[in-house]
Amino acid sequence: MMAYSIIYSVINSMMDSISPLFYGYYNDESFISLIAIIQILTSLVTEIAAGFWLDKTKRYLCTLRTTVIASTIVTTALIFIVPIGNYLFCAVAISFCGFAIGPIMPVGYDFGVQLTHPIQPVLVNGMLQMAEQISEFVLSTALVALCSIDASYALMTLAGVCIIASIFTLFVREDLRIH
């Protein structure tokens, strides 16, 4: 479930480094706070919706791949949208980012438990969270360092990391052990 750890660290790292990422393009701290709120709310909505969807359909691999590919598309679009400097375009793009990345949490936890049964869910979720925290630390540090050079490099890094996660999902098999 490296794809989970990577994609979840993308959204957390983006929030960790939101000021350096956007301040060069949007010299307005209240707008930067607003896009953080937009991202959090849109992620929350899709996390809840994905939880219901997964409970009803059990389509874990489809949801995982859709989430990762959508995240890749949206983060790649951010490379072009953020530098434009248009507040509305940026806010809409960030909302799409939240919608795209939000489902990673319920699919990661539930799918991870399904794939590793009979290992205790607490252990599985703890390991997933630990992997995410490590990758978030590395990615956040890299993003802040890249922002000191040029924020567009950090945006490209986010897209590149999502591409890597997309490649990882090609090797995941849906071998459910709890029915």
Secondary structure, 3 states (H helix, E strand, C coil): CHHHHHHHHHHHHHHHCHHHHHHCCCCCHHHHHHHHHHHHHHHHHHHHHHHHHHHHHCCHHHHHHHHHHHHHHHHHHHHHHHHHCCHHHHHHHHHHHHHHHCCHHHHHHHHHHHHHCCCCHHHHHHHHHHHHHHHHHHHHHHHHHHHHHCHHHHHHHHHHHHHHHHHHHCCCCCCCCCC
